[in-house]
Amino acid sequence: MSITRRMNRIFQPDGRALIVALDHGLLDGPCPGLENPTETIAKIVAGGADAVLTSYGIAHRFAKELAPLGLILRGDGAATNLGKHSDGPSSSLFFNMEEALRLGVDAVVVTALPGSAKEESSLKNLATMVSNAHRWGVPVLGEMVPGGFNSGPEYRTQENIAMSARIGVELGADFIKTPYTPGFEAVTRTCFRPVVILGGSKRGSERDMLVDIKAAIDAGGAGVAIGRNIFQADDPVAMTAAVAAILHRGASVDEAMAILQKGL
C-alpha cells in the first residue's frame, strides 16, 4: 500500500482531517475521559471523527472499535507524569515498523521539539522514523512543538512555529501537527505538506477553541489533531460533530456552537 492510499484513510476528499488524539494514557495513565477506551472511541466515531492518534495498547486491544477510523500510531515515548513532569513523548522510539504494520496502521507519529534540550535527539527520532516508515509506504506525522510541550508563548511565535513545521517536512514528514498561532497562513504557506493544529490542555472556553480551529482552516490549515478538548468535553459526540462541521461543511463558529449546545 502506498503513502497516498494510507493518507486517504486519514484525510477526506476535501483535503481535511479530524484526528482525535487518544495517546494521553502513555503519560497520564487513565486520565479523565479516557478511562474506558471503548466508550470514548464510540463517541468520537458517532461524532464524525476521521482518524485517531493513539498508543500501541489501544490500537491492539480495541481494533474492532477503531476499524471505522484512520489509525495513527504513536511511535515514540518519554518519561511518564508519575512523580515528575515530562516534556512530551520524544525521548526514544518505542515501536518499529514491523510492529506498526501488524496493527494495520495508516501512519505513525513522532514528536520533535526544536529549540528545547531535546532538539537534536527528537529530530533524529523523526528522521529515523521517516527512513524506516517510507520503506514500507507508511506516512509519518511530525508533531513539531517549538521549545517543548511546556514551553511558553515566547517559543510559540508565528516565526518559530513556521520554522518548526518546515524543519519537519524537510526531514521527510508527510504531514505536520503543530500549535496554532495568529497569522497561521505564514505556517501553511511555507510548509509544503498538510498542517493540522494540536489542541493542548483542556480549555476553559469551547468557543475560543472553535474560533482557533476556524481561523486555522481559513488560513490554509488541513485540520486538527485534538484530544482532551474533545474527549473531556461535556458532550464528546457533539464536540466532535461541531469540529467536523467547521472542517468538512464550512460551518461558522456560531453554527458549530449551535451543534455543541443542542447536542446529538
C-alpha positions as CSV (number, residue, x, y, z in Angstrom):
1,M,0.0,0.0,0.0
2,S,1.3,3.4,-0.9
3,I,1.7,6.5,1.2
4,T,-1.0,8.2,-0.9
5,R,-3.5,5.4,-0.2
6,R,-2.8,5.5,3.5
7,M,-3.1,9.3,3.7
8,N,-6.5,9.0,2.1
9,R,-7.6,6.9,5.1
10,I,-6.9,9.9,7.3
11,F,-7.7,12.9,5.0
12,Q,-11.1,13.2,3.4
13,P,-11.6,14.2,-0.3
14,D,-11.8,17.9,0.8
15,G,-8.2,17.5,2.0
16,R,-9.0,17.9,5.7
17,A,-8.8,15.6,8.7
18,L,-10.4,15.5,12.1
19,I,-7.9,13.5,14.1
20,V,-8.7,12.7,17.7
21,A,-5.6,12.1,19.9
22,L,-6.1,9.3,22.4
23,D,-2.5,8.7,23.3
24,H,-2.5,10.6,26.7
25,G,-2.5,7.3,28.7
26,L,1.1,6.9,27.8
27,L,2.0,9.8,30.1
28,D,-1.1,10.2,32.4
29,G,-2.5,6.7,32.7
30,P,-6.3,6.6,33.0
31,C,-6.9,10.3,32.5
32,P,-10.4,11.7,32.8
33,G,-12.5,10.9,29.7
34,L,-10.2,8.1,28.6
35,E,-10.8,5.6,31.5
36,N,-12.9,3.4,29.2
37,P,-11.5,3.4,25.7
38,T,-14.5,1.5,24.2
39,E,-16.9,4.3,25.3
40,T,-14.6,7.1,24.2
41,I,-14.0,5.6,20.8
42,A,-17.7,5.1,20.2
43,K,-18.4,8.7,21.0
44,I,-15.8,10.1,18.6
45,V,-16.9,7.7,15.8
46,A,-20.5,8.8,16.4
47,G,-19.5,12.5,16.2
48,G,-17.7,12.1,12.8
49,A,-14.0,11.8,13.6
50,D,-11.9,10.8,10.6
51,A,-8.9,9.3,12.4
52,V,-7.4,8.5,15.8
53,L,-3.8,9.1,17.1
54,T,-3.2,6.5,19.8
55,S,-1.0,4.1,21.6
56,Y,0.0,0.6,20.7
57,G,-2.0,-0.9,23.5
58,I,-5.3,0.9,22.5
59,A,-4.7,0.1,18.8
60,H,-4.1,-3.5,19.6
61,R,-6.9,-4.1,22.1
62,F,-9.6,-2.0,20.5
63,A,-9.0,-2.8,16.9
64,K,-12.7,-3.6,16.2
65,E,-13.9,-0.3,17.7
66,L,-11.2,1.6,15.8
67,A,-11.9,0.0,12.4
68,P,-14.1,2.9,11.0
69,L,-11.2,5.3,11.6
70,G,-7.8,6.1,10.1
71,L,-5.2,4.8,12.5
72,I,-2.1,6.8,13.5
73,L,0.3,5.1,16.0
74,R,2.4,6.9,18.5
75,G,5.9,5.6,17.7
76,D,7.9,7.4,20.5
77,G,7.7,7.7,24.2
78,A,9.1,9.5,27.2
79,A,9.1,9.6,31.0
80,T,5.6,9.4,32.4
81,N,4.0,12.0,34.6
82,L,4.3,9.7,37.7
83,G,6.2,11.9,40.1
84,K,7.6,14.3,37.6
85,H,6.7,16.3,34.6
86,S,7.6,15.1,31.2
87,D,8.3,17.4,28.3
88,G,6.4,15.3,25.8
89,P,6.8,11.9,24.1
90,S,10.1,12.4,22.4
91,S,12.8,10.6,24.4
92,S,13.2,7.5,22.2
93,L,11.4,5.4,19.6
94,F,9.4,2.7,21.2
95,F,8.0,0.8,18.2
96,N,9.4,-0.3,14.9
97,M,7.6,-0.6,11.5
98,E,7.1,-4.3,11.7
99,E,5.1,-3.8,14.9
100,A,3.2,-0.9,13.5
101,L,2.3,-2.8,10.3
102,R,0.9,-5.7,12.3
103,L,-1.6,-3.3,13.7
104,G,-2.6,-2.1,10.2
105,V,-1.6,1.5,10.8
106,D,-2.2,4.2,8.3
107,A,0.5,6.5,9.7
108,V,2.9,6.8,12.6
109,V,3.6,9.9,14.6
110,V,6.8,11.2,16.3
111,T,7.3,14.4,18.3
112,A,10.2,16.8,17.7
113,L,11.0,19.7,19.9
114,P,13.0,22.4,18.1
115,G,14.6,24.8,20.5
116,S,14.4,22.6,23.5
117,A,17.1,20.5,25.3
118,K,15.7,17.5,23.3
119,E,16.0,19.2,19.9
120,E,18.8,17.0,18.4
121,S,17.6,13.7,19.8
122,S,13.9,14.3,18.9
123,L,14.8,15.5,15.4
124,K,16.9,12.4,14.9
125,N,14.0,10.2,16.1
126,L,11.8,11.9,13.4
127,A,14.4,11.3,10.7
128,T,14.9,7.7,11.7
129,M,11.1,7.0,11.7
130,V,10.8,8.7,8.3
131,S,13.5,6.5,6.9
132,N,12.0,3.3,8.3
133,A,8.4,4.1,7.5
134,H,8.9,5.2,3.9
135,R,10.4,1.8,3.1
136,W,7.0,0.3,3.7
137,G,4.9,3.1,2.2
138,V,3.7,4.4,5.6
139,P,3.3,8.2,6.1
140,V,4.8,10.0,9.1
141,L,3.1,12.7,11.1
142,G,5.7,15.1,12.5
143,E,4.5,16.7,15.7
144,M,6.6,19.9,15.8
145,V,6.4,21.8,19.1
146,P,9.0,24.6,19.4
147,G,10.6,24.8,22.9
148,G,8.8,21.6,24.1
149,F,5.3,20.9,25.4
150,N,5.8,23.1,28.5
151,S,7.2,26.0,26.5
152,G,5.8,29.5,27.0
153,P,4.5,31.9,24.4
154,E,7.9,33.3,23.7
155,Y,8.7,30.0,21.9
156,R,5.3,29.6,20.2
157,T,5.6,32.6,17.9
158,Q,4.5,32.6,14.3
159,E,8.1,32.6,13.2
160,N,9.1,29.7,15.4
161,I,6.1,27.6,14.5
162,A,6.6,28.2,10.8
163,M,10.3,27.2,11.2
164,S,9.5,24.1,13.1
165,A,6.9,22.9,10.6
166,R,9.3,23.5,7.7
167,I,12.0,21.6,9.5
168,G,9.6,18.7,10.0
169,V,8.8,18.4,6.2
170,E,12.5,19.0,5.3
171,L,13.2,15.8,7.4
172,G,10.6,14.0,5.3
173,A,7.4,14.2,7.4
174,D,4.3,13.7,5.3
175,F,2.1,16.0,7.4
176,I,2.6,18.2,10.4
177,K,0.9,18.7,13.8
178,T,1.8,21.9,15.5
179,P,0.3,24.7,17.8
180,Y,-2.0,27.3,16.3
181,T,-0.8,30.9,16.2
182,P,-2.5,34.0,14.9
183,G,-1.3,34.6,11.3
184,F,-1.2,30.9,10.7
185,E,-1.1,31.5,7.0
186,A,2.7,32.1,7.5
187,V,2.9,28.5,8.6
188,T,0.8,26.9,5.9
189,R,2.3,29.0,3.1
190,T,5.8,27.9,3.8
191,C,5.1,24.2,4.7
192,F,4.6,22.1,1.5
193,R,2.7,19.4,3.3
194,P,-0.7,19.4,5.2
195,V,-0.6,21.1,8.6
196,V,-3.1,20.2,11.4
197,I,-3.3,22.0,14.7
198,L,-2.9,20.4,18.1
199,G,-5.3,21.0,21.0
200,G,-3.1,21.1,24.1
201,S,-4.5,21.3,27.6
202,K,-8.3,21.4,28.2
203,R,-9.5,24.9,27.6
204,G,-12.0,26.9,29.7
205,S,-13.8,28.2,26.6
206,E,-15.2,25.9,23.9
207,R,-15.9,28.9,21.7
208,D,-12.3,30.0,21.9
209,M,-11.1,26.6,20.7
210,L,-13.6,26.6,17.8
211,V,-12.5,30.2,16.9
212,D,-8.9,29.0,16.6
213,I,-9.9,26.0,14.5
214,K,-11.9,28.1,12.1
215,A,-9.1,30.6,11.8
216,A,-6.6,27.9,11.2
217,I,-8.7,26.4,8.4
218,D,-9.3,29.8,6.8
219,A,-5.5,30.2,6.9
220,G,-4.9,27.0,4.9
221,G,-4.8,24.5,7.7
222,A,-5.7,20.9,6.9
223,G,-7.5,20.0,10.1
224,V,-6.9,19.2,13.8
225,A,-5.3,16.6,16.0
226,I,-7.1,17.3,19.3
227,G,-7.5,15.1,22.3
228,R,-8.6,16.4,25.7
229,N,-10.7,19.3,24.3
230,I,-12.8,16.6,22.6
231,F,-12.8,13.5,24.9
232,Q,-13.0,15.6,28.1
233,A,-15.9,17.8,26.7
234,D,-19.2,17.6,28.5
235,D,-20.6,16.0,25.3
236,P,-17.7,14.5,23.3
237,V,-20.1,13.4,20.5
238,A,-21.4,16.9,20.0
239,M,-17.9,18.4,20.3
240,T,-16.6,16.1,17.6
241,A,-19.6,16.9,15.4
242,A,-19.0,20.7,15.9
243,V,-15.4,20.4,14.9
244,A,-16.3,18.2,11.9
245,A,-18.9,20.8,10.8
246,I,-16.2,23.5,10.6
247,L,-13.7,21.2,8.8
248,H,-15.9,19.5,6.3
249,R,-19.0,21.7,5.9
250,G,-17.5,25.1,6.2
251,A,-19.7,25.9,9.2
252,S,-19.2,29.2,11.1
253,V,-18.2,29.3,14.7
254,D,-21.8,30.2,15.6
255,E,-23.1,27.2,13.7
256,A,-20.6,24.9,15.4
257,M,-21.6,26.3,18.8
258,A,-25.3,25.6,18.0
259,I,-24.4,21.9,17.3
260,L,-22.5,21.8,20.6
261,Q,-25.3,23.4,22.6
262,K,-28.0,21.3,21.0
263,G,-26.1,18.1,21.5
264,L,-26.6,14.9,19.5
